[in-house]
Amino acid sequence: MPEITQAISFLSKIANLGSAWRYPCYKKLFREKNFLSPLTHSSENHFVTAIRSACSNPLRHFAKASFVEWRYYSIISKEFHGIFGAAIFNPEQRFTKVAESGLLVIVAGVAGHADFALASSNEICWMKLFPMDALTFSEDTTPTTAAAATTAAAATSRAAAAIASVTGIHNGIELSIKQLSTEHSIVELSGKGAPHVQLKSQGLLGATVPPQIGTDISKFPGSHWIVSNPASVTQTSGTISFDRSCWNETATPSSKFPNFYSETLSTEKQFSLNGSGYYEHSFGVIPMPLHGWDFCFVPNAENKNSLVMQTYRNSRQLRYVDVHWDENGVMRHHRFEGDDLSIKWSRSIRHKNIKAQVPTERLVHGTSKGFTLEVINTISHQVPLLRPEKFFVRHFYISEEVGTTSWILRDNTGAILCDVRNQPSGGETASFRFLS
């Protein structure tokens, strides 16, 4: 059992490094010959152990290629409903003929209308891949290895206390992401050919959810996924602007062109980002073709409430709904675990560009420890995030959602604790898709 104990300790340490980027920590781990050991989290029969030992060298390369880390900033303002995302894929640059490598910056959503249900002409998606050698991480000096992660509490404290940042410049486009704390972020993007983004995101007091570790997400050796939600509801501020240079190489939405825009945004325009949001920082090792999720979030900074539904393919550990609500000036929280929930797509369509079935309405019901939850999530826009160039990712899709959600939380007497009606909301589905 020592490997299992080591794995649990490592994952617990890595999950609780505060605002730090995790890739520099994993990078040090990947240098170790037996790095799969601290990531192997469940007991194996002798046959599986023998196979893993015989294939250890190629498995190590595949595990390195399967590292993913993202920071996900949602913005729901009166003028822009969408996301700024920063996702690291395959940072060790393995199998680059079939897999992308770098930090992918994503700006996607719907812009220009107060009523986003009517804004079908204003969907946008802009993506830019920064090579790893164009980036500088503030955590590159963090002394975390497999051994240190299990013993060095001081390293954890230093990483949690420091400002975590990544900066980069590539082809004239500049990126800066600073985490002043686990829940306070400043994001900047500029340069010819890019949207100009100035975003501040501040989590509400009491809206933090502890990291959730999922080790049942895949049978691939070393697979795990950690969902960190430092701010289930944020106050956002800033601006985003577009000019003609953003769209020099873009086209209308299709499965072959990853970037697209609406004609009404082809001239220079600026939009306010003042509103509510959601912030997530998640990471782990899992082959993208085996990844997949279905989640939604409903933040309201003004009324101090939020709902977040997390579900990951094949995982019971990563299937839950968190609700926060204000009770006499104090933020309350309750989690509905997977066995407490019924989640279904009550309506769906086959998206012509994604070429997969996606939801247009979700119904969620939960009962847990005297609490009852009812949710109706209506999706009016599916913004495709597609990467068609590399084999391993062209068969994978992410659909960014824009919609509204109503939810009611009751206690064991039937009294209503929180009643949210038609709140602007976001979410995603992601999965494998078959393409010719």
N, C-alpha and C positions, 0 to 999 in steps of 0.2 A: 503493500500500500504506500510506500514512500513516494512513488511518482505521483500518485493521486494527491497526496498531501502537498507536495511541492507545487503541483499545478494549481490547486485551489489557492495556495498562498500567493503564488505569482500573479494570478488573475485578480485576486483581491487587491494586491498592491497596485497593480497597473490601472485598476479601475478607479482608484482613489488618489490619483496624482493631481487633483485640482484642475486648474485651467491649462495645464501643460499639453502640448502636442505629444502624442504617444509614439509617433514614428521614430524619433531619435532613440527612444528607449528600446523599441523593437529592433532597430538597426544594430544596436550593440548585442542584443540577444541572438540575432541571425548570424553573427560572426562565430558563435560557438558551435562546435561540431555536433553536439548532441542537443541542439536547441529545441528539437521537437519534444524532448522529455518534459520540460516544465510546462508545455502546452498540452500534453496528453492528459485528459481530464477524467477518463472513465476506464474501468477495468476492461481488459480484453481477454478473449480466449487465446489459447496457445497458437492456433492457426493464424489469427489476425496479427498477433505479436511477431510470428515468424515472417509473415508477408511484409510487415512494416520494417522489420530488420533487414530483409533482403533488398527491399526497395528504398532504403533510407536515403541514399544519395539523390535519386530523382525526386523523392518526396520532399526533401529539403528545398530543392529548387522550386517545386510546385507550391509549397507552403509560402515561400518568400514572394512568389508571384501573386499569392492570394491575399496579401495584406491590403486592407482598405481602412481608411480613416476619413471621416467627414465632419465638417462643421456646417450646420444648417440653420440659416437665419431667415425666418419668415417675416414678411411685412404685410400688414393689412391696414392700409390707409384709405382715405377717400379718393386718392388718385392713382394708387398702385397696389395691386393685390398679387403678391408673388413671393419669390425667394431670392436670396443671394446664397449660393452654395459653394463650398470649397472642399473638394474630395480628392484624397491621395489614392492612386491606384498603382499597384505593382511598382513601388518605388525602387526596388532592387534591379529593375530593368531585365526581368527574365522573359524569355519567349516573346521578344518584342516584334517578331514578324506576325504574330497572331494576337498580341495583347498590347493595349496601350499602357504607357508608363508616364507618370507625372502627377501634377496637381491640376485637376479640372475645375475651373471657375465657371459657375453657372449663374446667369441672371434670366429668370423666366417668370411669366405670369401674365396678367392682364392690366393694361394701363389706360388711364384717361377718362374713366367714368365713375360716378358715385355709385351707380347701380351696375355692378359687374355682371349681373345676370343678362344684361342687354348689350354687353360689350364684346360680342362675338368678333367684331372687326379689329380688335386691339390686342390679340394674343401675340406674345413675343417669346423668343428663346434665343439667347446668345451664350455661346460657350467658347472657352479658350483653354487650351492645354499648356501649362507651364512645365517645361522639363525640370527634373529634380535639381540639375546643376545650376538652374537659374534662381534657386530659392535659398534663403537663409532662415534657419529656425533658431529661436532663442534658446531652445532646450538642447542644442547639440552638445552641450557640456554636462547635461544631467547624468550623474554617475549611476545609471540603472542598468544592471545586467540580470541574468537569471538569479545569480546568488544575491546580488544587492537588493533585488526586488523583494526577496523573502526576509531580509535581515535589516536593511538600512532604513529605519523610520525617519532618520534625519534627512535623507535624500528626498523622501516623499514630502516632508514639510517644506524644504527649500523650493521644490518644484511647485507646490501649491501656492506658496507665498509670492513667487516671482510673476512678473508680467510675461505672459506667453505671447509670442508673436511669430509671424512668418512674413517675410518681405521678398519681393521678387520683381524682376524686370525682364521682359522677353519681347523682342520685336517692337520696342517702343511702348509697350503696355506695362504699367506699373501697378503692383498689388501690395497692399499692406493690411494685415489683419492683426489686431492687438486685443488680447484678453486682459483687461485691467484687473479683473477678478473672474471667478468662475461664471458669473452671471452678467458681467459688464463688458461690452464689446465695442470696438471702433473699427469699422471696415472702410477702406478706401480703394477705389479702382479708377485709373485714369490712363490717358494716352489715345493717340489717333487709332481709330478702329475699335474702340471699346466704349461701352456706356460709362459715363462718369458717375461714380457712386460715392456718396458721403453718407454713411449710415452709423448711427449710434443706437445700441440696443442695451437696455437696462432691465434686468429681471426684477420682478416685484418681490418684496420681502415675504418669505414663507412659501414661495412657489417653486422651490427646489425639490427634486425627487432624487433619492439616492440611486447610484448606478445599478443597473440590473445585468447580471452576467448570465449569458446563455451558452451552455456547453452541449445542448442537445440539438443544435441547429444543423449538424452534418456529421456523417460517419468518417469523413476525411480526417486523418490523423492531425491533431493540433487545432482543429477547427473550433472556433469560439467567436462569440459576438457580444460586445458590451455596449448597452444603450445607456448613455449618460444624458440626463435632461436637467441641466443646471437651472433652467428657467422655463417653466411650462407656460408662463405668460410674461411678456416683456412690454415695456414702453419703447417705441421706436421713434426716431427723429432723423431728419436729414433730407437729402434730395437725390434723385436719379435723373440723368438727362441723356438724351440720345441725339446724335447728329447723323448726317448722311454717311460719314465714314464708318459707322457701325455696321452698315449693311452692304458694303461693297461686294461681298462674296456670299450673300445670302439669297434665299429663294423662298417661295411659298412653302408651307408645311408639306413634307413628304417623308417617306421612309428612307430616302437617299440623302437628304440635305439636313444636317443637324441644326443649323441656325435659320431662323425665319422671323419675319416681322409683318405687321399689317401696314398697308399702304398709308394709312393716316399717321403712322409714326416715321415715315421716311424723311420727314423734315425735322429740323432741330426742335426738340421739346423737352421740357423739364417738369418733373412731377415730385410732389411732396411725399415724404415717407413718414410723416407724423401720424402715429396710430398705435395699434397693438401688434404683438408678434409672438413668436415661439422660437426657442433656441435649443438645439440639440447638438451634442458632440459624441459621436459613436465610432467604434473602431473594433478591429479584430482580424482574424485570419479565416477566410472562407472563399473558395473558388466562386467567382461571380456567376457562372452558369448554375451553381447550386443555391445562390442567394435568392431572396424574394421577400417582399413585405407588402403589407396592406395597412395603412395607418391614416389617422386624421387628427387634427388639432383644432380647438375652438377657443382662442384666447380673447379675453376682454379686460384690458388694463383698467378702463374706467370703472367698471363694476367689480373688479377684483375677483374674477372667476375664470376657470379654464377646464377643459376636458381634453385628454390625450388618449387616443386608442393606439396601442402598439400590437401588431401581430407579425410574426416572421414565419415563413414557410417551414413546416416540420417541427416547430419548437412549441413546447408547452410552457417553458420557462419565460419565453418572450411573447406572451399573449396576456394582455391585461389592459385595463382602462384606469387611468388616474383622474380624479376630479378634485379641483380646488374651489372653495367658495368662501365668501366673507361672512363671518358670524360675529356681529357686534365689534367690528374693527379688527378681528383676528382671522387670519387665513387658516382655514381648516382643510384637511386632506383625507381622502380615502381611496384605497385601491381595490378594484374588482379584479380578482385573479381569473385565469383562464377558465377554471371549472365553474366560476360564478356567472359566466357570460354566455349569451347567445348572440352571435354576429352573423349577419347574412346580407348579401347583395339582393335587395328586393327588386331592383331594376338594373339592367346593364345593356351595353351595346357593344358591337364589334367596331372598334375604331379603325377607320379606313387607312390612316397613316401608320398607326402603331401595329396594325394587323394582329390584334389580340382583343379579347373581351375585357372591358373595363366597366366599373360600376357607375351608374348615374344616381343611385340611391342606396344607402346603407340603413339597416335597422339594427339597433343594439339594445338588448335587454340585460340587465344585471341585478342580481340579488345577493347581498353579502352582509352578514353581521348586522342585520336590522335595516340596512340601506337598500333602497330600490332605485334603479336607474332606467330611464327610457330615453332613447336617442333616435332622432331622424336626421340623417345627413344627406343633403341633396347636392349633387355635383352638377354645375352648369358648364364648366370648362375642363377639358383634358388637354394639357399642354405637353406634347411629346418631347421627351429628352432622349434622343437617339444618337448612337455613335456608329455609323455604318462602315467605317474603314477597316477595322480589325475583326477577325473572325470571332474571337471569344466574346466581344462586346456587341457585335452587330446582331447577335441572336438574343440580346437582352434589352429590355426596355424599362424606362421609368416614365410614368405618366404623372405630371404635376397637376394637382386638382385645385380648382377654385369653386367655391360653393357657399352654402349656408347650412347652419345646423341649429336644431332645436333640441334641448335636453332638459329633463326634469329629474331632480334628486329628492327622494322622500326618506324620512326616517321610519322607525318601526311602528309609529302611530299613524302614519299616512300624512303627516305634516310635511309641507313642501319646504325644503331647505334651500333649493336653488331652482329657479325657473328661467330658462334662457330661450328666447324665441327669435328664430331667423337671424342668428348671429353669423356674420361673415366668417368663413372657416377655410382651412386648407387641408392638404393631405397628399398621399401618393399611393400608387400601386406600382409594383415592380416585379418582373418575372421573366422567365425564358420565353422566347417566341420562335416559331418556326418560320424561316425565310428560305426562299429558293436561292 
